[in-house]
Amino acid sequence: MRIRTLPAATALAVLFSSAALAVTSAAPALADSSTVLPVASTGDVVVDGVHQRVFISDPTSGKVVATDYSGTVVGTVDSLPGVRGLELSADSGTLYAAVEGADAIVAIDTATATEAHRYPTGDGSRPEYPALAGGKLWFGYRGSGSGNIGSLDLSGTDPVVALHQDTTRTWNDAPILGSSTGAPGTIVAGAPGQSPVELAVYDVSSGSATRTAYAWDPGSSSNLSDLAVTPDGKDVVTASGAPYKHEVFKLSDLSEDGSYNTEPYPNAVDIAPNGAVAAGTFSWYEPDVHIFEPGVSDSVRQYDFPNTGGGSGADTLAPSGLAWAPDASKLFAVSYNSANVYSLRVLDDPTKADTTLTATAPATAPRAKSLTVTGKLTSTTALPSGTKVSVTRTDDESYAGKEIGTATIGADGSYTFADTPPAGGKVTYTVSYAGDDYHAAATAQSTVDVTRTATTLTLGNNGKVYAYNTAVKFTAHLGTTFKNRTVAIYADPYGKDKPEKLLKSGPVDSSGNLSVTVSLTRDTKLTAKFTGDTRYAPATATATVGAQVKVSSALSGYYKTKTAWNQTYRYFHKSKDPVYDTTMTPYPGRKYKVELQRYYQGTWRTTHTEYLTLGSSGKDTLELTGTPPTGIRFRIRSSYIDTTSGDNVNSTTHGTWKYLTFTN
């Protein structure tokens, strides 16, 4: 029996809720997960959506194994020799197992995965395939040398078993049974493994089975493995070894009603409450599972199992090895490899065809100007007319992303979307397709480097030179911005021993100004920085200012001073050598320039220059020796010359002239 009976209310809920199912991306065309099963064979697979359990019968080992949705075994019911067909009650509370070797139907509590009741069906009845319909549990059994249909009535005080319900002596073996909530008083029967196939439909609404349709060799098919009745109760889908497709027949007269194109050799079929068809094939070298929209002959998706054994062919699907979760969000498939190792494969969102979505935006674009995002949405199956994609913009003003609209795809799947980005920087457009019952969701992104608007930033005093240790006020002025009004001012004094440091950081005033006062002892580069905001670009302004050294000098050894020629002269006896002292701002390796001039023919003329090394304290003393002429005017000074004095830490600074003359 292949259809999973659900109460009508549950079936409708699944139909209406399925549209809300979505995944973030299309699943790969293979099993999403796989877990090895502790079984030696499989007869049937049933899914309990209430407890989220999967039940697998193992005829060889005589047990039913229960797993959770991940494939982890959560229970085992033993002592079920030859157990094959399984059927779930409408409330998902009981699993009915046809136990051929025990001549019984066994009721299993799905919540605890334990045997609850055992109902004998008669010695030698050998039941195999159960189906719920018309208020009873029907079962196909093989009896004494031939097959037939029996029923188990649990509505009264005591269970009642009735055999030989088919009086036409149709079956040579236990027939496979199927039913559907769409045809609550009907069962469908098929002869397994027989060539050609026989099918029959029975009305069981009266409590007994009355054959209403029969077909010998329908669709020229042979070797039936499985069948399932559609949720609307109109058709039965068969899985026969030949032909190489899953055929569809009307329940009313078993005439052909289409087919689903698959591969050699069909061996399993199950139909979800929303009508989606899972068709399985025994295929070493072709896809094993094929997913179809109801009534559409070409698949929306295929799954090809890998090779986990040592043979040349891949793992194959077990007969009757497919079962849907009631909400159609998962399909469970039992496969086995060349070493007879069985696995439960969990296929997520199998009804959704793979989709591909692209998004392309310009690499760069100006802020506050329109740009266009284009792309294409394609799928392995046709997309509905009017399909939309949503567009989300993520930028420095919307870190979590902001949905900015939708675009409708054209006949070829292409779309166009225009946007005017308000923020600059990296702007990412995420285009999303939510998917539907038969198409997987898809997402694509494209990033644009949006240029931000330039603002103005100035810093005063550039190029000016100040006396040593002068307190100078520097003002940075910031132009128009969006939200950020913070400016930072840094100072980087000349010389490797003093790194750049932050002087002040804060918001500018209402006039856009931020000021800081610096006492200058070295040449200094000041930098004002604006880090930018979402709409305005970062900006930097610099001002380089000079700082002179502090220099002083003094003569000693003179015998008098006198104001002459508008200067103060020191008078020396020519027998007395003048002593000249210099004090200057120290710096490692610094030299000072000493310059001696005499007044001759109406102008001062240099007679001697020399660079002398300052002491570590910034001082030096020199003695002017020789026999100077008397009555001649001289002057002497000390200077710091940028770079030439051995460093570039300060700006050129000249000391004051000291005037002297000699007498007898």
C-alpha positions as CSV (number, residue, x, y, z in Angstrom):
1,M,0.0,0.0,0.0
2,R,1.5,3.3,-1.0
3,I,-0.7,6.3,-0.2
4,R,-0.4,7.7,3.4
5,T,-3.9,8.3,4.7
6,L,-4.5,11.7,6.4
7,P,-7.7,13.1,7.8
8,A,-9.3,15.6,5.4
9,A,-8.7,18.6,7.6
10,T,-5.0,17.8,7.8
11,A,-4.7,17.3,4.0
12,L,-6.3,20.7,3.4
13,A,-4.1,22.4,5.9
14,V,-1.1,21.0,4.1
15,L,-2.4,22.2,0.8
16,F,-2.9,25.7,2.0
17,S,0.2,26.0,4.1
18,S,2.6,24.6,1.5
19,A,2.7,27.9,-0.3
20,A,4.5,29.4,2.8
21,L,7.4,27.0,2.6
22,A,10.6,28.5,1.4
23,V,14.3,27.7,1.4
24,T,17.3,30.0,1.0
25,S,18.7,28.2,-2.0
26,A,18.0,25.4,-4.3
27,A,19.1,22.0,-3.0
28,P,21.7,20.0,-4.9
29,A,20.6,17.2,-7.1
30,L,21.5,14.5,-4.6
31,A,20.4,13.4,-1.1
32,D,20.7,16.2,1.4
33,S,21.7,13.7,4.1
34,S,22.1,10.0,4.5
35,T,22.2,7.6,7.4
36,V,22.9,3.9,7.4
37,L,20.0,1.8,8.5
38,P,20.3,-1.3,10.7
39,V,18.2,-3.4,8.3
40,A,18.8,-6.4,6.0
41,S,15.9,-5.5,3.6
42,T,13.0,-3.1,3.3
43,G,9.4,-3.7,2.5
44,D,7.7,-0.3,3.0
45,V,8.3,3.2,4.3
46,V,5.8,5.4,6.2
47,V,6.2,8.9,7.7
48,D,4.5,10.0,10.8
49,G,4.3,13.8,10.7
50,V,2.9,14.2,14.2
51,H,5.8,12.6,15.9
52,Q,8.2,13.3,13.0
53,R,9.2,9.7,12.7
54,V,10.0,7.4,9.8
55,F,9.0,3.7,10.0
56,I,10.8,1.2,7.8
57,S,9.8,-2.5,7.6
58,D,12.5,-5.2,7.3
59,P,11.0,-8.5,6.1
60,T,14.2,-10.4,6.3
61,S,15.0,-9.4,9.9
62,G,11.4,-9.4,11.0
63,K,11.2,-5.9,12.5
64,V,10.1,-2.3,12.0
65,V,12.7,0.4,12.6
66,A,11.7,3.9,13.7
67,T,14.0,6.9,13.0
68,D,13.6,10.6,13.5
69,Y,13.7,13.0,10.6
70,S,17.5,13.0,10.6
71,G,17.7,9.2,10.2
72,T,18.7,8.5,13.8
73,V,17.1,5.3,15.1
74,V,14.7,6.0,18.0
75,G,13.1,2.6,18.3
76,T,12.7,-1.0,17.0
77,V,9.8,-3.3,17.0
78,D,10.9,-7.0,16.8
79,S,9.2,-10.4,16.4
80,L,7.5,-9.4,13.1
81,P,8.6,-12.2,10.7
82,G,8.2,-11.2,7.1
83,V,6.7,-7.8,7.9
84,R,6.2,-5.8,4.7
85,G,3.4,-3.3,4.2
86,L,2.7,-0.4,6.6
87,E,-0.3,1.9,7.0
88,L,-0.7,4.9,9.3
89,S,-3.9,5.7,11.1
90,A,-5.7,8.9,10.4
91,D,-4.6,10.4,13.7
92,S,-1.0,9.2,13.3
93,G,-1.3,7.3,16.6
94,T,-1.1,3.8,15.2
95,L,1.0,2.1,12.6
96,Y,-0.5,-1.1,11.1
97,A,2.0,-3.6,9.9
98,A,1.2,-6.6,7.8
99,V,3.2,-9.5,9.3
100,E,3.2,-12.3,6.7
101,G,5.1,-14.8,8.9
102,A,2.8,-14.4,11.9
103,D,-0.5,-14.4,9.9
104,A,-1.3,-11.1,11.7
105,I,-1.8,-7.4,11.5
106,V,0.2,-5.8,14.2
107,A,-0.7,-2.3,15.6
108,I,2.4,-0.3,16.7
109,D,2.1,2.7,19.0
110,T,3.8,5.5,17.0
111,A,4.6,7.6,20.1
112,T,6.6,4.8,21.8
113,A,7.5,2.7,18.8
114,T,6.3,-0.4,20.6
115,E,3.8,-3.2,19.7
116,A,0.3,-2.3,21.0
117,H,-1.9,-5.1,19.6
118,R,-1.7,-8.1,17.4
119,Y,-4.7,-9.2,15.3
120,P,-4.5,-12.7,13.8
121,T,-5.8,-12.9,10.3
122,G,-6.1,-16.6,10.1
123,D,-3.7,-19.5,9.7
124,G,-1.9,-19.4,6.4
125,S,-3.4,-16.0,5.4
126,R,0.0,-14.3,5.1
127,P,-1.0,-10.7,4.9
128,E,1.3,-8.3,3.1
129,Y,-0.2,-5.0,2.0
130,P,-2.6,-3.0,4.3
131,A,-4.8,0.0,3.3
132,L,-7.3,2.1,5.3
133,A,-10.6,2.8,3.6
134,G,-14.3,2.7,4.3
135,G,-13.8,2.5,8.1
136,K,-11.8,-0.7,7.9
137,L,-8.2,-1.8,7.4
138,W,-8.0,-3.8,4.2
139,F,-5.1,-6.0,3.4
140,G,-3.8,-8.0,0.4
141,Y,-2.8,-11.5,1.4
142,R,-1.5,-14.6,-0.5
143,G,-3.5,-17.4,1.3
144,S,-3.2,-21.0,0.0
145,G,-1.7,-20.7,-3.4
146,S,-3.5,-17.6,-4.5
147,G,-4.0,-14.0,-3.5
148,N,-7.0,-12.2,-2.2
149,I,-8.2,-9.2,-0.2
150,G,-9.2,-9.3,3.5
151,S,-10.4,-6.7,6.0
152,L,-10.0,-6.0,9.7
153,D,-12.8,-4.2,11.4
154,L,-11.8,-2.5,14.6
155,S,-14.9,-0.4,15.1
156,G,-16.7,-2.9,17.5
157,T,-15.9,-4.4,20.8
158,D,-13.9,-7.2,19.2
159,P,-11.9,-7.1,16.0
160,V,-13.5,-8.8,13.1
161,V,-11.4,-10.3,10.2
162,A,-13.1,-11.1,6.9
163,L,-11.1,-12.9,4.2
164,H,-11.9,-13.7,0.5
165,Q,-13.4,-10.3,-0.1
166,D,-12.6,-10.5,-3.8
167,T,-14.9,-13.2,-5.2
168,T,-13.6,-13.0,-8.7
169,R,-10.5,-15.0,-7.9
170,T,-8.4,-12.3,-9.6
171,W,-5.0,-12.6,-7.8
172,N,-2.3,-15.2,-8.0
173,D,-0.4,-13.5,-5.2
174,A,-1.1,-11.0,-2.4
175,P,-2.1,-7.8,-4.2
176,I,-0.7,-4.4,-3.4
177,L,-3.4,-2.1,-2.1
178,G,-3.7,1.7,-2.2
179,S,-6.3,4.2,-1.0
180,S,-6.8,8.0,-0.7
181,T,-8.8,10.4,1.4
182,G,-10.0,11.7,-1.9
183,A,-11.9,8.5,-2.5
184,P,-12.6,7.3,1.1
185,G,-14.7,4.3,0.1
186,T,-12.3,2.9,-2.6
187,I,-9.2,0.7,-2.7
188,V,-7.0,0.0,-5.7
189,A,-5.3,-3.3,-6.0
190,G,-2.4,-4.4,-8.3
191,A,-0.6,-7.7,-8.9
192,P,3.1,-7.4,-7.8
193,G,6.0,-8.7,-9.9
194,Q,3.6,-10.1,-12.6
195,S,3.8,-9.7,-16.4
196,P,1.6,-8.3,-17.6
197,V,0.2,-6.2,-14.8
198,E,-3.3,-6.6,-13.4
199,L,-5.2,-3.7,-11.7
200,A,-8.6,-3.6,-10.1
201,V,-10.7,-1.0,-8.2
202,Y,-13.1,-1.9,-5.4
203,D,-15.9,0.0,-3.7
204,V,-15.6,-0.8,0.0
205,S,-18.0,1.8,1.3
206,S,-20.6,-0.9,2.2
207,G,-18.1,-2.9,4.3
208,S,-17.4,-5.5,1.6
209,A,-15.3,-5.2,-1.5
210,T,-17.2,-4.8,-4.8
211,R,-15.0,-4.7,-7.9
212,T,-15.9,-1.6,-10.1
213,A,-13.0,-1.6,-12.6
214,Y,-10.5,-4.1,-13.9
215,A,-7.6,-4.0,-16.3
216,W,-5.4,-6.7,-17.7
217,D,-2.1,-5.4,-19.1
218,P,-3.0,-1.7,-18.7
219,G,-0.5,0.5,-20.6
220,S,1.4,-2.7,-21.7
221,S,3.1,-2.7,-18.3
222,S,4.8,-5.5,-16.4
223,N,6.4,-6.3,-13.1
224,L,4.5,-3.9,-10.8
225,S,6.4,-2.8,-7.7
226,D,4.4,0.0,-6.2
227,L,1.3,2.1,-6.7
228,A,-0.2,5.2,-5.1
229,V,-3.6,6.9,-5.4
230,T,-3.8,10.7,-6.0
231,P,-5.1,12.9,-3.2
232,D,-8.2,13.8,-5.2
233,G,-9.0,10.1,-5.6
234,K,-9.2,10.3,-9.3
235,D,-6.1,8.4,-10.5
236,V,-3.7,5.7,-9.5
237,V,0.0,6.0,-10.4
238,T,1.9,2.8,-10.9
239,A,5.6,1.9,-10.7
240,S,6.2,-1.1,-13.0
241,G,9.5,-2.3,-14.4
242,A,8.3,-1.6,-17.9
243,P,7.6,0.6,-19.7
244,Y,10.2,3.1,-18.5
245,K,7.8,5.6,-17.1
246,H,5.3,5.9,-14.3
247,E,1.9,5.4,-15.8
248,V,-1.4,7.0,-14.6
249,F,-4.8,5.3,-14.8
250,K,-8.3,6.6,-13.9
251,L,-10.0,4.9,-11.0
252,S,-13.3,5.1,-12.7
253,D,-12.4,2.6,-15.5
254,L,-8.6,2.1,-15.3
255,S,-8.1,3.8,-18.7
256,E,-4.8,5.6,-19.3
257,D,-4.7,9.1,-17.9
258,G,-1.1,10.2,-18.7
259,S,2.3,9.3,-17.4
260,Y,5.4,10.6,-15.7
261,N,8.7,10.3,-17.7
262,T,11.4,8.6,-15.6
263,E,14.2,6.0,-16.2
264,P,14.5,2.3,-16.3
265,Y,13.2,0.6,-14.1
266,P,10.3,2.1,-12.1
267,N,10.1,0.6,-8.7
268,A,8.5,3.1,-6.3
269,V,6.0,5.9,-6.1
270,D,4.5,8.1,-3.4
271,I,2.3,11.2,-3.7
272,A,2.3,14.1,-1.3
273,P,-1.0,15.6,0.0
274,N,-0.4,18.6,-2.3
275,G,-0.3,16.3,-5.3
276,A,3.5,16.3,-5.9
277,V,4.6,12.9,-7.2
278,A,7.8,11.2,-6.2
279,A,8.7,8.5,-8.7
280,G,11.6,6.1,-8.1
281,T,13.6,3.9,-10.4
282,F,16.1,1.1,-10.0
283,S,18.9,2.9,-11.9
284,W,22.6,2.3,-11.4
285,Y,23.7,4.9,-13.9
286,E,20.7,7.3,-14.1
287,P,18.9,9.4,-11.6
288,D,17.0,7.4,-9.0
289,V,14.3,9.8,-7.8
290,H,12.2,12.1,-10.0
291,I,9.9,14.8,-8.6
292,F,6.8,16.0,-10.6
293,E,4.1,18.6,-10.4
294,P,0.7,16.8,-10.5
295,G,-0.2,16.1,-14.1
296,V,3.1,17.4,-15.6
297,S,5.0,14.7,-17.4
298,D,8.5,16.2,-17.1
299,S,10.2,16.3,-13.7
300,V,10.9,19.4,-11.8
301,R,13.9,17.8,-10.0
302,Q,15.9,14.6,-10.0
303,Y,18.2,13.0,-7.5
304,D,21.1,10.7,-8.5
305,F,22.4,8.6,-5.6
306,P,26.2,8.3,-5.1
307,N,28.1,5.0,-5.1
308,T,28.9,4.0,-1.6
309,G,29.6,0.3,-2.4
310,G,32.4,-1.4,-4.2
311,G,30.5,-2.1,-7.5
312,S,30.6,-0.2,-10.7
313,G,27.0,1.1,-10.3
314,A,25.8,3.7,-7.9
315,D,23.4,3.0,-4.9
316,T,19.9,2.2,-6.0
317,L,16.5,2.9,-4.6
318,A,14.8,0.1,-2.7
319,P,11.4,-1.1,-4.1
320,S,8.5,0.9,-2.5
321,G,11.3,3.0,-0.9
322,L,9.8,6.5,-1.1
323,A,7.7,8.3,1.5
324,W,6.7,12.0,1.8
325,A,6.5,14.0,5.0
326,P,2.9,15.1,5.3
327,D,3.8,18.8,4.6
328,A,5.9,17.8,1.6
329,S,8.9,19.6,3.0
330,K,10.9,16.3,3.0
331,L,11.0,13.1,1.0
332,F,12.5,10.0,2.5
333,A,14.2,7.5,0.3
334,V,15.7,4.1,1.2
335,S,18.6,3.1,-0.9
336,Y,21.1,0.2,-0.8
337,N,24.5,-0.4,-2.3
338,S,26.3,-3.4,-3.8
339,A,27.2,-4.6,-0.3
340,N,23.5,-4.6,0.7
341,V,24.0,-1.7,3.1
342,Y,20.8,0.2,3.4
343,S,20.6,4.0,4.0
344,L,17.8,6.4,4.7
345,R,18.3,9.5,2.5
346,V,16.5,12.7,3.6
347,L,15.7,15.0,0.7
348,D,14.8,18.6,1.7
349,D,12.3,20.6,-0.2
350,P,12.3,18.1,-3.1
351,T,9.3,19.7,-4.9
352,K,11.3,22.8,-5.6
353,A,13.1,23.0,-9.0
354,D,16.5,24.5,-9.0
355,T,16.6,28.2,-9.8
356,T,19.4,30.5,-10.7
357,L,19.3,34.2,-10.0
358,T,21.9,36.8,-11.2
359,A,22.3,40.5,-10.3
360,T,24.5,43.0,-12.0
361,A,25.0,46.6,-10.9
362,P,27.7,49.2,-12.1
363,A,31.0,48.9,-10.4
364,T,31.0,52.5,-9.4
365,A,28.3,55.2,-9.3
366,P,27.9,58.7,-7.9
367,R,25.8,59.2,-4.8
368,A,22.3,60.5,-5.1
369,K,22.2,59.6,-8.8
370,S,20.0,56.9,-10.3
371,L,21.6,53.6,-11.1
372,T,20.2,50.3,-12.5
373,V,20.4,46.8,-11.3
374,T,19.7,44.1,-13.8
375,G,19.7,40.3,-13.8
376,K,17.9,37.2,-14.7
377,L,15.9,34.5,-12.9
378,T,15.9,31.0,-14.5
379,S,14.7,27.6,-13.5
380,T,14.7,24.1,-14.8
381,T,10.9,24.5,-15.0
382,A,8.8,27.4,-16.2
383,L,8.2,30.2,-13.8
384,P,4.7,31.6,-13.3
385,S,3.8,34.8,-15.2
386,G,4.2,37.8,-13.0
387,T,6.9,36.3,-10.8
388,K,8.6,39.0,-8.8
389,V,12.0,39.4,-7.2
390,S,12.6,41.7,-4.2
391,V,15.5,44.1,-3.9
392,T,17.2,45.0,-0.6
393,R,19.9,47.7,-0.3
394,T,22.5,47.4,2.4
395,D,24.7,50.4,3.0
396,D,26.2,52.5,5.8
397,E,22.8,53.9,6.6
398,S,21.1,50.5,6.6
399,Y,23.5,47.9,8.0
400,A,20.7,45.3,8.4
401,G,19.5,46.0,4.8
402,K,16.4,47.8,3.7
403,E,13.9,46.4,1.2
404,I,13.5,49.0,-1.5
405,G,11.1,47.4,-3.9
406,T,10.3,44.5,-6.3
407,A,10.8,43.9,-9.9
408,T,8.7,41.6,-12.2
409,I,10.6,39.3,-14.4
410,G,10.0,39.3,-18.1
411,A,9.2,36.3,-20.3
412,D,12.9,35.5,-20.6
413,G,13.4,35.8,-16.8
414,S,15.2,39.2,-17.0
415,Y,14.4,42.1,-14.7
416,T,15.5,45.7,-14.3
417,F,15.4,47.8,-11.1
418,A,16.3,51.5,-10.7
419,D,17.5,53.0,-7.4
420,T,19.1,56.2,-6.2
421,P,21.5,55.4,-3.4
422,P,21.4,58.0,-0.6
423,A,24.6,56.8,1.0
424,G,28.1,56.5,-0.3
425,G,30.7,53.7,0.2
426,K,30.1,50.1,-0.5
427,V,26.4,49.6,-1.4
428,T,25.2,46.0,-1.8
429,Y,22.0,45.1,-3.7
430,T,20.6,41.8,-2.7
431,V,18.0,40.4,-5.1
432,S,15.8,37.6,-3.7
433,Y,13.3,35.2,-5.2
434,A,11.1,33.7,-2.4
435,G,10.3,30.5,-4.4
436,D,7.0,28.7,-4.5
437,D,5.7,25.2,-4.2
438,Y,7.7,24.0,-7.2
439,H,10.7,26.4,-7.4
440,A,13.5,26.9,-4.9
441,A,14.3,30.2,-3.5
442,A,17.4,32.0,-4.9
443,T,19.5,35.0,-4.0
444,A,22.0,37.1,-5.8
445,Q,24.1,40.1,-4.8
446,S,26.0,42.9,-6.5
447,T,28.1,45.6,-4.9
448,V,28.6,49.1,-6.1
449,D,31.3,51.5,-4.9
450,V,29.2,54.7,-4.6
451,T,31.3,57.8,-4.5
452,R,30.5,60.2,-1.7
453,T,30.1,64.0,-2.1
454,A,33.2,66.0,-1.4
455,T,33.2,68.5,1.3
456,T,35.7,71.3,2.2
457,L,38.1,71.3,5.0
458,T,40.7,74.0,5.6
459,L,43.4,74.6,8.2
460,G,44.9,78.1,8.7
461,N,48.5,79.4,9.2
462,N,50.1,77.2,6.5
463,G,53.6,78.4,5.6
464,K,54.0,80.9,8.5
465,V,57.1,81.0,10.7
466,Y,56.9,81.9,14.4
467,A,59.4,82.7,17.1
468,Y,60.4,80.0,19.4
469,N,57.7,78.8,21.8
470,T,55.0,81.1,20.4
471,A,51.5,80.0,21.3
472,V,49.7,79.8,17.9
473,K,46.0,79.2,17.4
474,F,45.1,76.9,14.6
475,T,41.5,76.8,13.3
476,A,40.1,74.0,11.1
477,H,36.9,74.8,9.1
478,L,34.6,72.1,7.9
479,G,32.1,72.6,5.1
480,T,28.7,70.9,4.5
481,T,28.3,67.3,5.7
482,F,25.4,64.9,6.5
483,K,25.6,63.8,10.1
484,N,29.2,63.7,11.1
485,R,30.6,67.1,12.3
486,T,33.6,65.8,14.1
487,V,37.1,67.0,13.2
488,A,40.4,65.8,14.7
489,I,43.6,67.9,14.6
490,Y,47.0,66.3,14.8
491,A,50.5,67.7,15.3
492,D,53.6,66.1,13.9
493,P,56.7,68.0,15.1
494,Y,59.8,67.7,12.9
495,G,62.4,65.2,14.2
496,K,62.2,61.4,14.5
497,D,62.1,61.6,18.3
498,K,58.6,63.2,18.4
499,P,55.7,61.2,16.8
500,E,52.5,62.6,15.6
501,K,49.9,63.1,18.3
502,L,46.3,64.1,18.6
503,L,45.8,67.6,19.8
504,K,42.1,67.8,19.8
505,S,39.0,66.0,18.5
506,G,35.4,67.1,18.6
507,P,32.5,68.6,16.8
508,V,32.9,71.9,15.1
509,D,31.0,74.9,16.3
510,S,28.0,76.4,14.5
511,S,30.3,78.2,12.1
512,G,32.0,74.9,11.2
513,N,35.2,75.7,13.2
514,L,37.4,73.8,15.6
515,S,40.4,75.5,17.1
516,V,43.4,74.5,19.1
517,T,46.4,76.4,20.4
518,V,50.0,75.0,20.1
519,S,53.2,76.3,21.6
520,L,55.7,75.9,18.7
521,T,59.2,74.8,19.6
522,R,59.9,73.0,16.3
523,D,58.7,73.1,12.7
524,T,55.4,71.2,12.8
525,K,53.0,69.7,10.3
526,L,49.4,70.0,11.5
527,T,46.7,67.8,10.0
528,A,42.9,68.2,10.3
529,K,41.0,65.1,9.5
530,F,37.3,64.5,8.8
531,T,36.5,60.8,8.6
532,G,33.4,61.3,6.4
533,D,29.9,60.1,6.9
534,T,27.5,58.1,4.8
535,R,27.0,60.9,2.3
536,Y,30.2,62.9,2.3
537,A,33.7,61.7,1.6
538,P,36.6,61.9,4.1
539,A,38.7,65.0,3.9
540,T,42.1,66.1,5.1
541,A,43.7,69.5,5.3
542,T,47.3,70.3,6.4
543,A,49.3,73.3,7.5
544,T,53.1,73.3,7.9
545,V,54.5,76.0,10.1
546,G,58.0,77.0,11.1
547,A,59.4,77.5,14.6
548,Q,62.6,79.4,15.0
549,V,65.2,78.6,17.6
550,K,66.0,80.7,20.6
551,V,69.4,82.2,20.1
552,S,71.5,84.7,22.2
553,S,75.1,85.8,22.2
554,A,77.4,87.9,24.3
555,L,80.9,89.5,24.1
556,S,83.2,89.8,27.1
557,G,86.7,91.3,27.7
558,Y,85.8,94.9,26.5
559,Y,86.8,97.9,28.6
560,K,83.8,100.1,27.7
561,T,80.6,100.4,25.7
562,K,79.6,103.4,23.7
563,T,76.7,104.2,21.4
564,A,78.0,105.1,18.0
565,W,76.6,104.9,14.5
566,N,73.2,104.1,16.0
567,Q,74.5,100.9,17.6
568,T,76.0,99.9,20.9
569,Y,79.7,99.2,20.4
570,R,82.0,97.2,22.7
571,Y,85.6,98.7,22.9
572,F,88.5,96.3,23.2
573,H,92.2,97.0,23.6
574,K,93.8,95.3,20.7
575,S,96.0,93.5,23.1
576,K,92.9,91.8,24.6
577,D,91.3,88.9,22.7
578,P,87.4,89.2,22.8
579,V,85.5,86.2,24.1
580,Y,82.2,85.4,22.3
581,D,79.5,83.2,23.9
582,T,76.6,81.7,22.0
583,T,73.5,80.0,23.5
584,M,71.0,78.3,21.2
585,T,68.1,75.8,21.5
586,P,70.0,72.5,21.7
587,Y,69.4,69.5,19.4
588,P,71.7,66.4,18.9
589,G,74.5,67.2,16.5
590,R,73.4,70.8,15.9
591,K,75.8,73.4,14.7
592,Y,75.6,77.2,14.6
593,K,76.9,79.5,12.0
594,V,79.2,82.3,13.3
595,E,79.6,85.2,10.9
596,L,82.2,88.1,11.3
597,Q,81.9,91.3,9.2
598,R,83.9,94.6,9.0
599,Y,82.6,97.9,7.8
600,Y,84.5,99.0,4.7
601,Q,83.9,101.7,2.1
602,G,80.4,102.3,3.3
603,T,79.1,98.7,3.6
604,W,79.4,95.7,5.8
605,R,81.6,93.0,4.3
606,T,81.9,89.4,5.5
607,T,85.5,88.5,6.6
608,H,84.9,85.1,8.1
609,T,82.1,82.4,8.5
610,E,82.3,79.1,10.1
611,Y,79.9,76.3,11.5
612,L,80.7,75.4,15.0
613,T,79.3,72.6,17.1
614,L,77.1,73.4,20.0
615,G,77.6,71.7,23.3
616,S,74.9,69.3,24.5
617,S,73.4,72.2,26.6
618,G,73.2,74.4,23.5
619,K,76.2,76.6,24.4
620,D,79.6,77.4,22.9
621,T,82.4,79.9,23.5
622,L,85.0,81.1,21.1
623,E,88.0,83.5,21.4
624,L,88.8,86.0,18.7
625,T,92.6,86.0,18.4
626,G,95.1,87.9,16.3
627,T,96.2,91.5,15.9
628,P,93.2,93.4,14.7
629,P,93.5,96.9,13.2
630,T,92.4,99.8,15.4
631,G,89.6,102.1,14.5
632,I,87.8,99.6,12.3
633,R,84.2,98.7,13.0
634,F,83.3,94.9,13.3
635,R,80.2,93.0,14.0
636,I,79.5,89.3,14.8
637,R,76.4,87.1,15.1
638,S,75.3,83.5,15.5
639,S,72.6,81.8,13.4
640,Y,70.8,78.6,13.0
641,I,70.5,77.7,9.3
642,D,67.8,75.1,8.4
643,T,69.4,71.8,7.3
644,T,72.9,73.4,7.0
645,S,73.2,73.5,10.8
646,G,72.9,69.7,10.8
647,D,69.2,69.2,11.2
648,N,65.8,70.5,9.8
649,V,63.9,70.6,13.1
650,N,63.6,74.4,13.2
651,S,63.4,77.3,10.7
652,T,66.4,79.5,10.0
653,T,67.0,81.9,12.8
654,H,69.6,84.8,12.9
655,G,70.8,86.1,16.2
656,T,71.3,89.8,16.8
657,W,74.6,91.5,15.7
658,K,77.1,92.3,18.4
659,Y,79.2,95.4,17.4
660,L,82.9,95.9,18.5
661,T,86.0,97.9,17.7
662,F,89.6,98.0,18.8
663,T,91.8,100.7,20.2
664,N,95.4,100.9,21.3
